[in-house]
Amino acid sequence: MNAKSFTKDNQTVANEFNKFFSSVGKSTTEKIQLLASKFNYVPALDTFTLRNFPVSDQFFFTTVECSQVQGIVNSIPNNNAPGIDKVPPRVLKESLPTIVPCITSIINASFENGVFPASWKTAEVFPILKNGDHEEANNYRPISLLPILSKICERVALNQLTSY
């Protein structure tokens, strides 16, 4: 990939990307509020009604086994980009016999307690040019690289959700 040069200094470019990417949520909320107003929708009038389901119809995560985590790790392509932790899949695979019980334990604790480790939520964000002028931030889309352990936990959850 060819790196584009910018007419502005790196700090200014980084600040512009940060401002644009971090404003997406706020601008989306504003658009939703405008649409709601346009169609006379008042969210406060629609209250959420809690429904109770029999335990037999409820979903619960089950305990994951080391072999399942090992299978997921081994299925990750070696050329996947590492996240903010900079741990490439190859390193994880080579150390797997030693660390798979720890990873499995963390994932099981996460499911049992309903808490996702905060450090697994931190991503490194890269702007990827969609098209048009490379000097305009809105011509880019953000790509978030999460830590590899985050991806493993997500895959375990997906496997359980889709096999339920």
Backbone as a ProteinNet text record, in pm:
[ID]
protein_1_A
[PRIMARY]
MNAKSFTKDNQTVANEFNKFFSSVGKSTTEKIQLLASKFNYVPALDTFTLRNFPVSDQFFFTTVECSQVQGIVNSIPNNNAPGIDKVPPRVLKESLPTIVPCITSIINASFENGVFPASWKTAEVFPILKNGDHEEANNYRPISLLPILSKICERVALNQLTSY
[TERTIARY]
84.5	0	88.5	61.4	136.3	89.2	182	146.7	122.5	14.6	-16.1	53.8	103.8	161.2	54.8	54.3	-45.3	21.5	-57.3	-4.2	8.2	-53.8	-49	48.1	89.2	180	105.2	179.5	120.5	23.2	57.3	-27.6	-162.7	-161.9	-285.9	-372.3	-310	-383.3	-443.7	-365.3	-414.7	-531.8	-522.4	-631.3	-757.6	-742	-858.1	-927	-847.9	-906.9	-977.9	-914.3	-973.3	-1104.7	-1105.4	-1226.8	-1338.4	-1304.5	-1406.2	-1458.9	-1370	-1413.2	-1489.4	-1449.7	-1518	-1650.3	-1675.5	-1801.3	-1911	-1877.7	-1975.9	-2094.3	-2068	-2176.1	-2267.9	-2209.3	-2288.8	-2373.8	-2315.7	-2392.6	-2503.3	-2478.9	-2582	-2698	-2666.9	-2770.1	-2853.2	-2786.4	-2858.7	-2950.7	-2905.7	-2988.7	-3110.4	-3091.3	-3202.3	-3304.9	-3255.6	-3347.3	-3426.5	-3361.1	-3431.8	-3539.2	-3507.2	-3606.1	-3723	-3691.5	-3797.5	-3889.9	-3830.7	-3909.7	-3995	-3935.9	-4006.5	-4130.4	-4122.9	-4233.5	-4311.4	-4293	-4364.8	-4349.3	-4230.4	-4202.7	-4141.7	-4201.8	-4150.8	-4107.1	-3975.4	-3926.8	-3974.2	-3992.2	-4032.2	-4171.1	-4253.5	-4388.8	-4390	-4288.2	-4279.4	-4193	-4256.8	-4180.8	-4146.9	-4036.1	-3991.3	-4066.2	-4122.3	-4194.5	-4109.5	-4070.4	-3988.8	-4075.4	-4024.9	-4097.4	-4016.8	-4086.4	-4021.3	-4036.4	-3926.6	-3926.5	-3889.3	-3942.6	-3902	-3751.2	-3688.9	-3544.5	-3507.4	-3593.8	-3564.6	-3554.7	-3612.6	-3607.8	-3500	-3426.6	-3324.8	-3189.5	-3107.8	-2972.8	-2873.7	-2783.7	-2674.2	-2546.9	-2438	-2310.4	-2272.1	-2210.9	-2162.6	-2011.3	-1959.1	-1815.4	-1744.8	-1641.8	-1564.6	-1445.4	-1408.4	-1296.3	-1170.6	-1054.6	-926.2	-916.7	-970.1	-961.5	-1037.8	-1149.1	-1225.4	-1146	-1085.8	-1005	-886.1	-824.4	-709.6	-749.6	-864.5	-912.1	-934.9	-990.3	-1014.9	-882.6	-788.5	-657.9	-589.5	-592	-525.8	-591.9	-718.7	-788.5	-761.6	-698.7	-668.6	-552.2	-569.4	-458.5	-338.4	-218.6	-96.7	-75.9	-138.2	-117.2	-219.4	-306	-397.3	-317.1	-360.8	-290.8	-310.7	-204.3	-219	-291.1	-348.9	-417.2	-320.6	-375	-295.1	-192	-215.6	-120.8	1.1	-7.1	102.6	139.3	46	71.1	21.9	114.6	72	21.3	-67.5	-122.2	-13.8	94.7	201.2	258.8	280.2	334.6	236	109.8	7.1	1.8	9	4.1	124.2	241.3	361.5	361.6	296.2	292.7	164.2	80.2	-51.7	-51.4	36.3	31.8	47.1	120.5	144.3	32.4	-21.7	-115.5	-263.1	-295.4	-437	-520.7	-469.4	-552.8	-585.7	-490.6	-514.1	-616.9	-601.6	-696.7	-836.8	-846.3	-975.4	-1037.9	-957.7	-1006.3	-1059.5	-989.5	-1033.5	-1165.8	-1176.6	-1300.3	-1416.5	-1394.5	-1501.4	-1543	-1446	-1478	-1556.4	-1520.1	-1590.2	-1736.7	-1760.1	-1896.9	-1975.7	-1912.1	-1980.1	-2019.7	-1931.8	-1956.5	-2020.5	-2030.2	-2089.5	-2004	-1872.3	-1780.2	-1674.5	-1660	-1559.2	-1436.9	-1317.2	-1198.4	-1179.4	-1162.2	-1150.4	-1035.3	-924.6	-809	-836.3	-935.7	-970.7	-1061.8	-1108.5	-1197.1	-1120.4	-993.6	-913.8	-861.6	-889.9	-850.6	-753.7	-676.4	-593.4	-670.7	-695.6	-779.8	-693	-717.1	-645.1	-744.5	-717	-804.6	-771.2	-873.5	-857.4	-933.8	-863.8	-925.4	-1032.5	-1153.6	-1262.7	-1246.5	-1249.2	-1229.5	-1220.9	-1185.3	-1181.9	-1050.7	-1058.8	-942	-887.7	-761.5	-702.6	-679.2	-700.5	-684.4	-811.8	-922.6	-1050.8	-1078.8	-1097.2	-1119.3	-1244.9	-1349.4	-1473.6	-1463.7	-1349.9	-1328	-1263.4	-1251.8	-1189	-1290.1	-1263.3	-1340.7	-1242.8	-1285.6	-1194.8	-1193	-1076.2	-1059.5	-1004.2	-1072.3	-1030.4	-963.7	-839.9	-768.2	-772.2	-848.5	-863.3	-755.9	-727.6	-632.5	-680.2	-588	-621.2	-703.2	-678.1	-755.5	-902.3	-927.3	-1064.1	-1134.3	-1062.7	-1119.4	-1148.5	-1063.3	-1083.4	-1208.6	-1221.9	-1339.5	-1467.1	-1462.2	-1578.4	-1615.7	-1516.2	-1542.7	-1606.2	-1558.1	-1618.1	-1765.2	-1793.4	-1931.7	-2016	-1963.1	-2036.5	-2068.4	-1969.6	-1993	-2106.7	-2109.9	-2216.7	-2352.2	-2351.7	-2477.9	-2537.5	-2452.5	-2502.1	-2531.9	-2487.3	-2516.4	-2626	-2684	-2786.2	-2913.8
-117.5	0	123.2	216.5	340.5	435.8	493.1	591.8	725.1	791	922.2	1027.6	1130.3	1240.2	1348.4	1414.7	1517.1	1653.7	1755.1	1891	1945.7	1879.9	1922.8	1834.5	1880	1799.1	1680.8	1579.6	1454	1475.6	1564.9	1589.5	1646.3	1738.7	1798.6	1694.1	1611.9	1506.4	1408.8	1366.4	1273.4	1334.1	1461.6	1528.1	1537	1562.3	1568.7	1433.3	1324.9	1190.9	1160.6	1190	1163.6	1239.2	1367.1	1448.1	1391.2	1354.6	1301.4	1167	1071.8	937.8	939.5	1025.2	1027.8	1103.1	1178.2	1251.9	1168.9	1052.2	971.7	933.9	889.6	851.2	966.6	1083	1200.7	1244.7	1248.2	1291.3	1190.8	1062.1	960.5	980.6	1008.4	1034.4	1155.6	1259.9	1379.8	1349.8	1268.5	1231.8	1150.9	1061	980.3	1070.5	1166.4	1258.4	1342.7	1385.4	1460.9	1375.9	1250.3	1160.5	1135.4	1114.2	1091	1211.7	1329.2	1451.9	1466.8	1439.4	1451.7	1362.5	1243.8	1149.4	1144.9	1249.6	1263	1141.8	1085.8	970.2	1021.1	983.2	1023.9	898.1	873.5	749.7	731.5	838.1	826	764.7	774	718.2	567.1	515.3	371.1	310.6	255.5	198.7	52.9	12	-125.5	-212.8	-320.4	-413.2	-538	-560.3	-676.9	-801.9	-901.3	-1028.1	-1136	-1222.3	-1334	-1459.6	-1529.5	-1653.3	-1767.5	-1884.4	-1999.3	-2023.4	-2073.7	-2098.8	-2186	-2278.4	-2368.5	-2293.7	-2173.6	-2094.4	-1986	-1976.4	-1872.7	-1923.2	-1829.2	-1862.5	-1835.3	-1929.8	-1912.6	-1962.6	-1888.1	-1938.2	-2060.6	-2157.2	-2275.8	-2264.7	-2346.8	-2348.4	-2395.4	-2322.9	-2358.4	-2444.3	-2537	-2626.4	-2574.8	-2611.6	-2572.5	-2615	-2732.5	-2781.8	-2692.1	-2633.5	-2542.7	-2414.6	-2360.3	-2238.4	-2267.8	-2381.8	-2420.1	-2430.2	-2486.4	-2496.7	-2360.3	-2268.6	-2132.8	-2062.5	-2072.5	-2008	-2064.1	-2194.7	-2257	-2222.4	-2181.7	-2147.3	-2003.2	-1924.1	-1784.8	-1782.7	-1718.6	-1711.3	-1637.5	-1686.3	-1625.2	-1482.4	-1447.1	-1313	-1211.4	-1250.5	-1153.7	-1045.9	-922.7	-811.2	-817.7	-793	-788.6	-660.8	-662.8	-545	-454.6	-374.6	-277.3	-345.2	-472.2	-546.6	-594	-585.7	-623.9	-772.1	-857.1	-1001	-1063.4	-1109.9	-1172.9	-1315.2	-1364.7	-1499.7	-1607.1	-1594.2	-1694	-1710.1	-1599.8	-1604.6	-1673.6	-1640.8	-1703.2	-1853.7	-1893.7	-2035.7	-2111.1	-2050.2	-2117.5	-2132.8	-2042.7	-2050.1	-2113.6	-2160.2	-2211.5	-2323.4	-2423.2	-2530.5	-2478.9	-2371.7	-2316	-2223.3	-2144.8	-2039.4	-2071	-2178.8	-2207	-2224.5	-2284.9	-2292.4	-2153.7	-2061	-1924.9	-1851.2	-1860.1	-1794.2	-1850.8	-1981.2	-2047.7	-2003	-1993.2	-1949.9	-1806.7	-1719	-1579	-1571.8	-1646.7	-1646.7	-1700.4	-1809.4	-1865.4	-1767.4	-1698.6	-1599.6	-1483.3	-1445.4	-1336.6	-1374.6	-1495.3	-1541.1	-1555.2	-1611.2	-1635.2	-1504.4	-1404.3	-1277.5	-1170.4	-1198.7	-1100.3	-976.2	-994.5	-881.4	-913.8	-825.6	-841.4	-760.5	-819.8	-746.8	-613.6	-507.2	-372.2	-362.1	-428	-417.6	-484.5	-570.8	-636	-547.2	-436.4	-345.3	-233.3	-219.9	-111.1	-150.7	-68	-98.1	6.7	-35	57.8	86.2	212.8	251.3	305.6	251.3	294.4	347.5	463.2	513.6	447.5	399.7	337	422.6	468.9	553.4	475.1	529.7	469.8	512.4	641.4	699.2	850.6	917.4	1062.4	1119.9	1244.7	1321.7	1265.8	1227.2	1167.8	1270.1	1398.2	1503.5	1522.3	1463	1479.8	1360	1386.1	1277.9	1197.1	1261.6	1187.2	1093.3	1090	993	864.8	853.1	737.4	662.3	535.6	456.7	402.4	394	343.9	191	135.1	-8.3	-21.3	-97.8	-115.6	-251.4	-249.7	-374.4	-401.2	-503.4	-542.2	-643.6	-655.7	-758.7	-897.6	-984.9	-1119.2	-1197.4	-1174.2	-1244.3	-1201.3	-1077.7	-1029.5	-1106.8	-1126.1	-1198.4	-1343.6	-1404.1	-1543.2	-1553.8	-1463.3	-1464	-1441.9	-1350	-1324.8	-1448.9	-1521.3	-1642.6	-1750.3	-1763.7	-1860.3	-1825.7	-1696.7	-1653.6	-1678.8	-1644.1	-1666.2	-1814.1	-1898.7	-2044.1	-2091.6	-2042	-2084.2	-2026.2	-1901.2	-1837.6	-1903	-1941	-1997.6	-2147	-2211.6	-2354.8	-2378.1	-2271.8	-2280.9	-2337.8
0	0	0	-89	-96.1	11.1	85.8	186.1	117.1	153	97.1	182.2	118.4	194.8	207.7	320.2	349.6	349.7	317.1	316.6	457.8	554.4	694.2	771.4	889.3	971.9	1032.3	1074.5	1124.5	1240.6	1333.1	1449.8	1406.2	1311.9	1262.5	1192.7	1109.4	1038.8	1139.7	1238.1	1340.4	1416.5	1451.4	1523.7	1438.2	1308.1	1219.7	1208.1	1193.5	1189.2	1320.3	1431.5	1562.4	1578.8	1542.7	1555.1	1467.4	1343.2	1252.2	1299.8	1329.3	1368.7	1500.6	1594.7	1724.2	1717.4	1609.7	1597.6	1532.1	1478.8	1405.5	1494.8	1616.4	1707.6	1739.6	1767.4	1801.5	1682.7	1564	1446.9	1413.8	1437.5	1415.4	1512.5	1638	1738.6	1699.5	1651.6	1609.8	1491.8	1397.9	1283.1	1327.8	1422.8	1475	1543	1620	1688.8	1588.5	1479.9	1375.8	1309.3	1279.6	1219.5	1315	1441.8	1540.9	1548.7	1547.9	1552.5	1426.7	1312.3	1184.4	1180.1	1239.5	1236.4	1368.7	1450.6	1578.4	1668.7	1670.7	1757.4	1886.9	1999.5	2129.3	2204.1	2209.4	2272.4	2415.6	2490.4	2630.8	2645.9	2541.6	2549.2	2528.3	2461.5	2438.7	2548.8	2646.4	2757.8	2728.3	2782.5	2767.4	2866.6	2818.2	2904.4	2923.6	3045.6	3077.7	3068.8	2997.5	2986.9	3056.4	3121.4	3188.4	3104	3085.4	3009.5	3101.4	3076.5	3157.7	3140.5	3243.8	3240.3	3121.2	3085.1	2972.6	2839.1	2830.2	2707.6	2709.9	2819.5	2832.3	2784.7	2739	2694.6	2807.2	2827.9	2922.4	2855.3	2874.7	2824.5	2905.3	2838.1	2906.3	2923.3	3010.6	3034.4	2908.2	2870.6	2751.7	2794.2	2709.9	2736.7	2666.8	2721.1	2662.5	2515.4	2484.6	2346.5	2249.4	2296	2210.2	2183.7	2287.7	2272.6	2182.4	2202.5	2120.6	1972.5	1944.6	1807.1	1744.3	1821.8	1771.9	1743.1	1835.8	1816.3	1691.9	1677.1	1561.9	1429.3	1433.2	1308.9	1263.9	1349.1	1314.2	1215.8	1102.2	1004.9	1063.7	1034	1087.1	1038.2	926.3	872.4	923.7	1019.6	1079.6	1150.7	1137.1	1200.7	1351.6	1427.3	1573	1614.9	1732.5	1785	1858	1947	2020.6	2110.5	2145	2227.8	2148.7	2016.9	1925.6	1933.6	1979	1984.9	1854.5	1769.4	1644	1669.1	1584.4	1602.2	1614	1540.3	1542.7	1683.7	1753	1890	1983.2	1969.2	2052.6	2027.9	1900.4	1866.3	1922.9	1916.3	1965.9	2117	2188	2334.2	2386.4	2295.9	2332.6	2436.8	2425.1	2526.3	2670	2685.8	2819.2	2863.5	2771.2	2811.8	2789.3	2718.9	2690.3	2817.2	2926	3047.2	3104.3	3095.9	3147.1	3062.1	2930.9	2841	2862.6	2872.3	2892.6	3024	3127.4	3258.4	3253.4	3185.3	3173.5	3096.8	2988.2	2909.1	2992.2	3064.3	3148	3257.5	3318.4	3421.8	3361.7	3240.2	3171	3147.7	3098.3	3073.1	3203.1	3304.3	3431.8	3500.7	3492.8	3562.7	3474.8	3345	3255	3238	3246.9	3235	3130.6	3033.9	2929.4	2972.4	2972	3018.2	2945.1	3021.6	2965	2865.8	2894.4	2804.3	2669.4	2662.6	2536.8	2451.5	2507.8	2435.7	2366.5	2396.6	2340.8	2204.2	2106.2	1968.8	1916.7	1819.2	1744.2	1615.5	1588.6	1475.5	1362.4	1242.7	1123.4	1021.3	962.7	857.1	723.7	655.1	523.6	422.4	319.8	218.2	142.4	139.5	61.2	-84	-105.6	-238.1	-224.3	-329.9	-329.5	-278	-239.7	-195.5	-64.2	-65.2	55.7	166.1	137.9	238.7	322.3	279.1	348.4	439.2	568.6	666	636	582.9	557.9	437.9	370.3	263.3	315.7	445.5	508.2	593	613.2	709	812.1	936	1039.4	1043.6	1060.3	1083.9	1226.1	1309	1447.8	1464.9	1510.5	1537.5	1686.9	1723.4	1863.8	1901.7	2031.9	2075.7	2034.3	2004.2	1955.9	2059.4	2189.1	2292.5	2288.8	2252	2235.4	2124.5	2015	1900.2	1936.6	2017.7	2059.8	2146.2	2241.7	2329.4	2247.9	2153.7	2068.4	1987.4	1939.2	1860.3	1947.6	2072.6	2164.6	2185.5	2209.2	2230.4	2105.5	1989.9	1864.8	1844.9	1869.7	1853.8	1944	2066.7	2158	2117	2073.4	2033.2	1908.5	1815.6	1689.6	1698.7	1804.3	1818.1	1921	1974.1	2079.3	2024.1
[MASK]
++++++++++++++++++++++++++++++++++++++++++++++++++++++++++++++++++++++++++++++++++++++++++++++++++++++++++++++++++++++++++++++++++++++++++++++++++++++++++++++++++++

